[in-house]
Amino acid sequence: MHMTQEPLVSVVTPAYNAERFLRQCIESVLAQTYANWDYTIVNNRSTDRTLEIAREYAATDSRIRVVDNEHHVRVIENHNIAARQISRASKYCKFVAADDWLFPECLAEMVRLAEAHPSVAMVGAYGIFGSRVTYNGLPYPSTVMPGKELCRRYMLGEFDLVVFGVPTSLLYRSDIVRSRHAFYNEDNLHADSEACFEFLENRDFGFVHQVLVYHRERPGSLTAGSREMNTYLPGSLNELIRFGPVYLTEDELAALLRQKLDNYYWYLSKQVFESRGEEFWRYHRAKLAKLGHPLSKPRLVGQAILELGIDGSKKALSATAKGLRYVLSKLG
């Protein structure tokens, strides 16, 4: 496509204390083989040189602009601020995290697929996470799947890895991003996958069978924090409770709910003996309560007993009693 025929893509980067990697991120956008884009970097009151670096690039390329938040906000809220910066003329929206970068053909290949299939709400691709290729993608060589089928198969466990990826790995149609003031649910750390379940009910999902994005995990990042606290368990449970009735039968939903809760308590019972702090237990208590399944002390204690492997000996019983006191102290 010639530039005059290329639909406008609004690229956005929410950034906070990103000076170490921001140049590489910006340079990857500048290196795109696709030419018709604008780029907004939203600085979340960084205390390092993030704002200075962003303004340096904006001063040399009119397609780049910088928004400086009046005050620091949470990560998902900053993503929503970035989403609200996309051009009214844009047909597509591309997030790229300040720690990440795009391969040169990313925009061109994603837009090509979306233009060929107007029913597609979002387009994904393979990505490199550190040193490994991530995301299952669609079964090769298919490039488009009805969203309802994809979400159903994903919930039923037919895809072992993350299909949707993270915002950097997706190209959205701008109309869905503009459809509401807050594109992402700011109460959910996994709002990106939640948005996929929400917008794919009546649209299709596209996938480019190429590695087009690079993700970097670093200490203090949202991904690192999610792994430490295991926010994925309540996130997955939330998706099942909210969207299971849309994509699954009643029997499938009931069976999966039992399975996820069993897995949740199995995980928590193992954490009882891992010296987890109060913040960890407070987080999971609050999440389970909010999802309508308050943490059950008897269920957790019972699972913890199984984990201790009681054999009836005095030594084992003593260890069990000590372990259970620890459990109850954690639960308050």
C-alpha positions as CSV (number, residue, x, y, z in Angstrom):
1,M,0.0,0.0,0.0
2,H,1.2,3.5,-0.8
3,M,1.1,5.9,2.1
4,T,-1.8,7.9,0.6
5,Q,-3.8,4.6,0.6
6,E,-2.6,3.4,4.0
7,P,-5.1,3.8,6.9
8,L,-3.7,5.9,9.8
9,V,-2.4,3.9,12.7
10,S,-2.2,5.7,16.1
11,V,0.7,4.3,18.1
12,V,0.7,5.0,21.9
13,T,3.3,4.3,24.6
14,P,2.4,4.7,28.3
15,A,5.7,5.4,30.0
16,Y,7.0,5.7,33.6
17,N,10.7,5.8,34.5
18,A,11.5,4.2,31.1
19,E,14.7,6.1,30.2
20,R,16.8,2.9,30.0
21,F,14.7,1.4,27.1
22,L,12.6,4.2,25.7
23,R,15.0,5.1,22.9
24,Q,14.9,1.6,21.5
25,C,11.1,1.6,21.7
26,I,10.8,4.9,19.8
27,E,13.4,3.9,17.3
28,S,11.5,0.8,16.5
29,V,8.4,2.8,15.7
30,L,10.5,5.1,13.5
31,A,11.9,2.1,11.7
32,Q,8.5,0.7,10.6
33,T,8.1,-0.1,6.9
34,Y,4.6,1.2,7.3
35,A,4.6,5.0,7.0
36,N,1.2,6.4,7.9
37,W,1.3,6.6,11.6
38,D,1.2,9.1,14.4
39,Y,2.8,8.4,17.8
40,T,1.9,9.7,21.3
41,I,4.1,9.0,24.4
42,V,2.3,9.5,27.7
43,N,4.7,10.3,30.5
44,N,3.3,9.2,33.9
45,R,5.3,11.8,36.0
46,S,8.6,10.0,35.6
47,T,11.4,10.9,37.9
48,D,14.1,10.0,35.4
49,R,14.9,11.3,31.9
50,T,11.8,9.7,30.3
51,L,10.2,13.0,29.5
52,E,13.4,14.6,28.2
53,I,14.0,11.7,25.8
54,A,10.4,11.7,24.6
55,R,10.5,15.5,23.9
56,E,13.8,15.1,22.1
57,Y,12.2,12.8,19.5
58,A,9.1,14.9,19.3
59,A,11.2,17.9,18.4
60,T,12.6,16.2,15.4
61,D,9.6,14.4,14.0
62,S,6.1,16.0,13.7
63,R,4.4,12.6,13.9
64,I,5.5,12.3,17.5
65,R,3.9,14.2,20.4
66,V,4.3,13.9,24.2
67,V,1.6,14.1,26.8
68,D,2.8,14.8,30.4
69,N,0.3,13.7,33.1
70,E,-0.6,16.3,35.7
71,H,-0.1,13.7,38.4
72,H,1.0,10.1,38.7
73,V,-1.7,7.4,38.1
74,R,-1.8,3.7,38.2
75,V,-0.6,1.6,35.3
76,I,-4.0,0.7,33.8
77,E,-5.3,4.2,34.2
78,N,-2.2,5.5,32.3
79,H,-3.0,3.0,29.5
80,N,-6.5,4.5,29.3
81,I,-5.1,8.0,29.1
82,A,-2.9,6.8,26.2
83,A,-5.8,5.2,24.5
84,R,-7.7,8.5,24.6
85,Q,-4.9,10.2,22.7
86,I,-5.4,8.3,19.5
87,S,-6.3,10.4,16.4
88,R,-10.0,10.7,15.4
89,A,-8.8,9.9,11.9
90,S,-7.0,6.7,12.9
91,K,-8.4,3.4,11.8
92,Y,-6.1,1.3,14.0
93,C,-4.5,1.7,17.4
94,K,-1.2,0.1,18.4
95,F,0.1,0.0,21.9
96,V,3.8,-0.5,22.5
97,A,5.1,-0.6,26.1
98,A,8.1,1.6,26.8
99,D,10.1,-1.5,27.7
100,D,9.2,-3.2,24.4
101,W,9.8,-2.7,20.7
102,L,8.4,-3.6,17.3
103,F,10.0,-5.4,14.5
104,P,10.1,-3.2,11.3
105,E,7.2,-5.0,9.5
106,C,4.9,-5.1,12.5
107,L,2.4,-2.4,11.5
108,A,2.5,-3.3,7.8
109,E,1.7,-7.0,8.4
110,M,-0.9,-6.4,11.1
111,V,-2.7,-3.7,9.0
112,R,-2.5,-5.9,5.9
113,L,-4.4,-8.7,7.6
114,A,-7.0,-6.4,9.2
115,E,-7.7,-4.6,5.9
116,A,-8.2,-8.0,4.2
117,H,-10.7,-9.0,6.9
118,P,-13.0,-6.2,8.1
119,S,-14.7,-8.5,10.6
120,V,-11.5,-8.7,12.6
121,A,-11.5,-6.5,15.8
122,M,-7.9,-7.1,16.8
123,V,-4.8,-8.7,15.3
124,G,-2.1,-10.6,17.2
125,A,1.3,-12.0,16.3
126,Y,4.1,-14.1,17.8
127,G,6.4,-12.2,20.1
128,I,9.8,-12.8,21.7
129,F,9.8,-12.6,25.5
130,G,13.4,-12.4,26.6
131,S,14.9,-15.3,24.6
132,R,11.8,-17.4,23.8
133,V,9.0,-17.1,21.3
134,T,5.6,-16.7,22.9
135,Y,1.9,-17.1,22.1
136,N,0.3,-20.0,20.5
137,G,-1.5,-18.1,17.8
138,L,-4.2,-19.7,15.6
139,P,-3.6,-23.2,14.2
140,Y,-1.4,-22.7,11.2
141,P,-2.1,-21.7,8.4
142,S,-5.4,-20.1,9.5
143,T,-5.2,-16.4,10.1
144,V,-8.7,-15.6,11.2
145,M,-11.1,-17.2,13.7
146,P,-14.5,-16.2,14.9
147,G,-14.0,-14.5,18.3
148,K,-16.7,-16.6,19.9
149,E,-15.1,-19.8,18.9
150,L,-11.6,-18.6,19.9
151,C,-12.8,-17.5,23.4
152,R,-14.7,-20.7,24.0
153,R,-11.7,-22.9,23.0
154,Y,-9.4,-20.8,25.1
155,M,-11.6,-21.2,28.2
156,L,-11.8,-24.9,27.6
157,G,-8.1,-25.1,27.7
158,E,-7.4,-25.9,24.0
159,F,-4.7,-23.3,23.9
160,D,-1.9,-24.0,26.4
161,L,-0.3,-20.5,26.3
162,V,-1.7,-17.0,26.1
163,V,-3.4,-16.5,22.8
164,F,-4.1,-12.8,23.1
165,G,-0.7,-11.8,24.4
166,V,-0.3,-8.3,26.0
167,P,-1.2,-4.9,24.5
168,T,2.2,-4.6,22.7
169,S,1.3,-7.8,20.8
170,L,-2.1,-6.6,19.5
171,L,-3.4,-4.2,16.9
172,Y,-6.9,-2.9,17.7
173,R,-9.4,-1.3,15.5
174,S,-9.7,2.3,16.7
175,D,-13.5,2.2,16.8
176,I,-13.5,-0.3,19.7
177,V,-10.8,1.8,21.5
178,R,-12.9,4.9,21.1
179,S,-16.2,3.2,22.1
180,R,-15.9,4.2,25.7
181,H,-14.0,6.6,27.9
182,A,-11.9,3.9,29.7
183,F,-11.0,1.2,27.2
184,Y,-9.4,-1.0,29.9
185,N,-11.1,-1.9,33.2
186,E,-8.9,-0.1,35.7
187,D,-9.8,-2.5,38.5
188,N,-8.3,-5.4,36.7
189,L,-4.5,-5.9,36.2
190,H,-5.4,-8.2,33.4
191,A,-7.7,-5.8,31.7
192,D,-6.1,-6.5,28.3
193,S,-7.3,-10.1,28.1
194,E,-10.7,-9.0,29.6
195,A,-11.1,-6.5,26.7
196,C,-10.4,-9.3,24.3
197,F,-13.2,-11.5,25.8
198,E,-15.5,-8.5,25.7
199,F,-15.0,-7.3,22.1
200,L,-14.6,-10.7,20.5
201,E,-18.1,-11.9,21.2
202,N,-19.4,-10.6,17.9
203,R,-16.2,-10.1,15.9
204,D,-13.2,-12.1,14.7
205,F,-9.6,-12.4,15.8
206,G,-6.8,-12.2,13.3
207,F,-3.2,-13.6,13.7
208,V,-0.1,-13.0,11.7
209,H,2.2,-16.0,11.8
210,Q,5.4,-13.9,12.2
211,V,7.4,-12.7,15.2
212,L,6.6,-9.0,15.2
213,V,7.1,-7.8,18.7
214,Y,9.6,-8.0,21.5
215,H,8.7,-8.0,25.2
216,R,11.1,-7.3,28.0
217,E,10.5,-8.3,31.6
218,R,12.4,-6.4,34.3
219,P,12.3,-6.1,38.1
220,G,9.5,-3.8,39.2
221,S,7.5,-4.3,36.0
222,L,3.8,-5.1,36.0
223,T,4.5,-8.6,34.6
224,A,7.1,-9.3,37.3
225,G,4.7,-8.1,40.0
226,S,1.9,-10.2,38.6
227,R,4.1,-13.3,38.8
228,E,5.2,-12.6,42.3
229,M,1.6,-12.2,43.6
230,N,0.2,-14.6,41.1
231,T,-2.5,-12.2,40.0
232,Y,-3.2,-14.6,37.1
233,L,-5.3,-16.9,39.3
234,P,-8.0,-14.3,40.3
235,G,-7.7,-12.8,36.8
236,S,-8.5,-16.1,35.1
237,L,-11.3,-16.7,37.6
238,N,-12.8,-13.3,36.9
239,E,-12.8,-14.0,33.2
240,L,-14.6,-17.3,33.7
241,I,-17.2,-15.8,36.0
242,R,-17.8,-12.8,33.8
243,F,-17.6,-14.3,30.3
244,G,-18.2,-18.0,30.9
245,P,-22.0,-17.5,30.5
246,V,-21.3,-16.0,27.1
247,Y,-19.0,-18.6,25.7
248,L,-19.8,-21.8,27.6
249,T,-22.7,-24.1,28.4
250,E,-24.0,-24.2,32.0
251,D,-22.4,-27.6,32.6
252,E,-19.1,-26.5,31.1
253,L,-19.1,-23.4,33.2
254,A,-19.9,-25.2,36.4
255,A,-17.2,-27.8,35.8
256,L,-14.5,-25.2,35.0
257,L,-15.5,-23.1,38.0
258,R,-15.0,-26.1,40.3
259,Q,-11.7,-26.9,38.6
260,K,-10.3,-23.3,38.9
261,L,-11.3,-23.0,42.6
262,D,-9.7,-26.4,43.3
263,N,-6.5,-25.2,41.6
264,Y,-6.7,-21.9,43.5
265,Y,-6.9,-23.6,46.9
266,W,-4.1,-26.0,45.9
267,Y,-1.9,-23.1,45.1
268,L,-2.8,-21.1,48.3
269,S,-2.2,-24.2,50.5
270,K,1.4,-24.5,49.1
271,Q,2.0,-20.8,49.8
272,V,1.1,-21.3,53.5
273,F,4.5,-22.8,54.0
274,E,6.4,-20.3,51.8
275,S,6.6,-17.5,54.3
276,R,4.2,-15.3,52.3
277,G,3.6,-11.9,53.9
278,E,0.3,-10.3,54.9
279,E,0.1,-8.3,51.6
280,F,-0.1,-11.6,49.7
281,W,-2.9,-13.0,51.8
282,R,-4.8,-9.7,51.9
283,Y,-4.7,-9.5,48.1
284,H,-6.1,-13.0,47.5
285,R,-8.7,-12.7,50.3
286,A,-10.0,-9.5,48.7
287,K,-10.0,-10.9,45.2
288,L,-11.9,-14.0,46.1
289,A,-14.4,-12.0,48.1
290,K,-14.9,-9.6,45.2
291,L,-15.5,-12.6,42.9
292,G,-18.2,-13.9,45.1
293,H,-16.2,-16.8,46.5
294,P,-14.8,-15.7,49.9
295,L,-11.8,-17.5,51.1
296,S,-12.8,-20.6,53.1
297,K,-10.6,-21.3,56.1
298,P,-11.8,-24.9,56.5
299,R,-11.1,-25.6,52.8
300,L,-7.7,-24.0,52.9
301,V,-6.8,-25.8,56.2
302,G,-8.0,-29.1,54.7
303,Q,-5.9,-28.7,51.6
304,A,-2.9,-27.6,53.7
305,I,-3.2,-30.8,55.7
306,L,-3.0,-32.8,52.5
307,E,0.1,-30.9,51.5
308,L,1.7,-31.8,54.8
309,G,1.2,-35.5,54.1
310,I,0.1,-36.6,57.5
311,D,1.2,-40.2,58.3
312,G,-0.1,-40.4,61.9
313,S,3.3,-40.2,63.6
314,K,3.9,-37.7,66.5
315,K,6.4,-35.9,64.4
316,A,4.0,-35.5,61.5
317,L,1.2,-34.4,63.9
318,S,3.5,-31.8,65.5
319,A,4.4,-30.5,62.1
320,T,0.8,-30.4,61.1
321,A,-0.3,-28.5,64.2
322,K,2.5,-26.0,63.7
323,G,1.5,-25.6,60.0
324,L,-2.1,-25.1,60.8
325,R,-1.3,-22.4,63.4
326,Y,0.7,-20.7,60.7
327,V,-2.3,-20.9,58.3
328,L,-4.7,-19.4,60.8
329,S,-2.3,-16.6,61.7
330,K,-2.0,-15.7,58.0
331,L,-5.8,-15.6,57.6
332,G,-6.4,-13.5,60.7
